[in-house]
């Protein structure tokens, strides 16, 4: 079974040709993380494919990476709240850039809002028709809206980012000494019961990443304080709805690419060979066309 890194970031230095948002301390305008270096890391770790996600709603470099390396990568764009064709952007960007999904940091509505009233609902409806995947990384209130959307749009495939943690990314994000995201959230997080219920309520359409450990742990690698979280996520989702991922480049030097990808074996040593193959690549292969 092929090995897939199911979530990482590549980006160029900001320029007119390659626009992107600037995140001082983490991704300043001059910083770039290019495909060439990452391909070398993939080869060293015997990773066959990877899912690339930009750091903002700009597809220019992602489209170039997908075009230059056919069969190696799949792309998930970031939802563009400012696009004139909000409802049409899924089809347009899939055609123009080759993306197979969009990442959302929540859906922007109030917790009591009906699914159909959300401004993003037509986009999500279009994505279901196009078999595009939703990458989701939002606060608990937004996860509850996601639940409503998934009930209204059965068959829409959703991947919860980073072990199902639910930070309010714009309010709680900090940058650590290694220039990577940091969230100070109690362990296990209060939102874990919500994610467990979501896994039970959407057994055919909801998936989760095994990733982002560095951003939430309070202990050095291999982050033993996350063991309960991983155990409960595994119990709720099962191996066939889990996708192992690195979150490159934030882990490139600490703890290292191969070290992060090996965490699945550290946390879940009792997986059968078939389950291990699913987490390390099979689940991602069922969702993406490489």
ABEGO torsion letter per residue (X at the ends): XBBBBABBBBBBBBBAABBBBBBBGABBAABBBBAAAAAAAAAAAGBABBBBBBABBBAAAAAAAAAABBGABBBBBBBBAABABAAAAAAAAAAAAGBABBBBAEAGBBAABBAAABAAAAAAAAAAAAGBBBBBBBBAAAAAAAAAAAAABBGBBBBBBGGGBBBBAAAABBBBAAGBBBBBBBOBBAAAAAAAAAAAABAAABBBBBBGAAAABABBOAGAAAAAAAAAAAAAAEAAABBBBAGOAAAAAOAEAAAAAAAAAAABAABBAAAAAAAAGAAAAAABBX
